[in-house]
Amino acid sequence: MRLTKYASAVFNRNRCKAKLLGNWDFAYLSIHFTTHVSFLITIFSFSFFLSLRNGVFRLLDFEHPESL
């Protein structure tokens, strides 16, 4: 009887820990994923802006090809 009570207590404690860890794991992964996605969007938008800016400067310097 004592062994089954102990096993039941250990099982319930581990189940509670797993539930808490599962929620924390989900929050960590969602924050981690959001950070990665925002970082990638920032990098791609910055590179797109730089390429657009270089293209505009090339169009403006059309009369002066020696600057290329």
Backbone as numpy.savetxt, mean C-alpha at the origin, in Angstrom:
# Nx Ny Nz CAx CAy CAz Cx Cy Cz
-11.54 -34.53 34.19 -12.37 -33.33 34.19 -11.50 -32.07 34.19
-10.46 -32.09 35.02 -9.58 -30.93 35.08 -8.86 -30.73 33.75
-8.47 -31.82 33.10 -7.77 -31.73 31.82 -8.67 -31.14 30.74
-9.93 -31.52 30.71 -10.83 -30.97 29.69 -11.10 -29.49 29.95
-11.20 -29.09 31.22 -11.38 -27.66 31.51 -10.16 -26.87 31.05
-8.97 -27.41 31.33 -7.74 -26.74 30.91 -7.66 -26.65 29.39
-7.98 -27.75 28.72 -7.94 -27.76 27.26 -8.96 -26.78 26.69
-10.12 -26.72 27.30 -11.15 -25.79 26.83 -10.70 -24.34 27.03
-10.07 -24.07 28.17 -9.60 -22.70 28.43 -8.50 -22.32 27.45
-7.58 -23.23 27.18 -6.51 -22.95 26.22 -7.09 -22.73 24.82
-8.07 -23.56 24.46 -8.68 -23.42 23.14 -9.39 -22.08 23.01
-10.15 -21.68 24.03 -10.85 -20.40 23.98 -9.88 -19.23 23.96
-8.80 -19.33 24.72 -7.82 -18.26 24.73 -7.15 -18.12 23.36
-6.78 -19.24 22.76 -6.15 -19.20 21.44 -7.11 -18.71 20.38
-8.39 -19.09 20.50 -9.38 -18.63 19.53 -9.57 -17.13 19.64
-9.57 -16.61 20.86 -9.71 -15.17 21.06 -8.48 -14.44 20.52
-7.30 -15.00 20.77 -6.08 -14.39 20.23 -6.10 -14.39 18.71
-6.54 -15.50 18.12 -6.58 -15.58 16.67 -7.58 -14.59 16.10
-8.69 -14.40 16.80 -9.68 -13.44 16.31 -9.11 -12.02 16.35
-8.44 -11.68 17.46 -7.84 -10.35 17.56 -6.73 -10.17 16.54
-5.91 -11.18 16.39 -4.83 -11.10 15.42 -5.38 -11.01 14.00
-6.48 -11.70 13.75 -7.08 -11.63 12.42 -7.57 -10.24 12.10
-8.22 -9.59 13.06 -8.68 -8.22 12.82 -7.51 -7.27 12.64
-6.48 -7.43 13.49 -5.31 -6.56 13.38 -4.60 -6.82 12.06
-4.55 -8.08 11.65 -3.89 -8.43 10.40 -4.62 -7.79 9.22
-5.95 -7.81 9.26 -6.72 -7.19 8.18 -6.49 -5.68 8.14
-6.47 -5.04 9.31 -6.23 -3.60 9.35 -4.82 -3.28 8.84
-3.85 -4.07 9.26 -2.48 -3.84 8.81 -2.36 -4.01 7.31
-2.98 -5.06 6.77 -2.89 -5.29 5.33 -3.60 -4.20 4.55
-4.74 -3.73 5.03 -5.45 -2.68 4.30 -4.66 -1.38 4.32
-4.06 -1.04 5.46 -3.24 0.17 5.52 -2.00 0.01 4.65
-1.39 -1.15 4.69 -0.20 -1.43 3.89 -0.52 -1.32 2.39
-1.64 -1.92 1.98 -2.04 -1.89 0.57 -2.37 -0.47 0.13
-3.08 0.28 0.98 -3.43 1.66 0.64 -2.19 2.52 0.50
-1.22 2.31 1.37 0.03 3.07 1.28 0.76 2.77 -0.02
0.82 1.49 -0.38 1.50 1.13 -1.62 0.79 1.71 -2.83
-0.52 1.64 -2.85 -1.27 2.15 -4.00 -1.10 3.67 -4.12
-1.17 4.38 -3.01 -1.01 5.84 -3.08 0.41 6.21 -3.50
1.39 5.44 -3.04 2.77 5.71 -3.45 2.94 5.49 -4.96
2.36 4.40 -5.48 2.47 4.14 -6.91 1.75 5.20 -7.73
0.59 5.64 -7.28 -0.14 6.69 -7.99 0.68 7.98 -8.00
1.33 8.29 -6.88 2.16 9.49 -6.82 3.33 9.40 -7.79
4.00 8.27 -7.84 5.14 8.10 -8.74 4.71 8.20 -10.19
3.61 7.50 -10.55 3.16 7.54 -11.94 2.68 8.92 -12.35
1.98 9.61 -11.47 1.50 10.95 -11.83 2.67 11.92 -11.96
3.68 11.77 -11.11 4.85 12.64 -11.19 5.62 12.39 -12.48
5.79 11.12 -12.86 6.51 10.83 -14.10 5.70 11.29 -15.31
4.36 11.16 -15.24 3.53 11.65 -16.34 3.63 13.16 -16.46
3.64 13.86 -15.32 3.78 15.31 -15.34 5.13 15.72 -15.93
6.20 15.00 -15.58 7.51 15.34 -16.12 7.57 15.11 -17.62
7.00 14.00 -18.09 7.02 13.75 -19.53 6.17 14.77 -20.27
5.05 15.16 -19.69 4.20 16.18 -20.32 4.93 17.51 -20.37
5.62 17.85 -19.29 6.37 19.11 -19.23 7.50 19.11 -20.26
8.21 17.98 -20.41 9.27 17.91 -21.41 8.71 18.03 -22.81
7.55 17.43 -23.05 6.92 17.55 -24.37 6.51 18.98 -24.67
5.99 19.69 -23.69 5.60 21.09 -23.89 6.83 21.94 -24.14
7.91 21.70 -23.41 9.12 22.47 -23.64 9.71 22.18 -25.02
9.59 20.94 -25.49 10.07 20.64 -26.84 9.24 21.37 -27.88
7.93 21.45 -27.67 7.09 22.19 -28.60 7.41 23.67 -28.58
7.70 24.22 -27.41 8.02 25.64 -27.32 9.39 25.94 -27.92
10.33 25.01 -27.85 11.66 25.21 -28.40 11.76 24.70 -29.83
10.66 24.70 -30.54 10.65 24.17 -31.90 11.53 25.00 -32.83
11.60 26.32 -32.58 12.41 27.18 -33.45 13.90 27.08 -33.14
14.26 26.50 -32.01 15.66 26.42 -31.61 16.06 24.96 -31.41
16.33 24.25 -32.51 16.66 22.82 -32.36 18.03 22.60 -31.73
18.89 23.62 -31.66 20.20 23.41 -31.06 20.10 23.20 -29.55
19.00 23.61 -28.94 18.84 23.39 -27.51 18.51 21.93 -27.21
18.09 21.17 -28.20 17.84 19.75 -28.00 19.16 19.03 -28.01
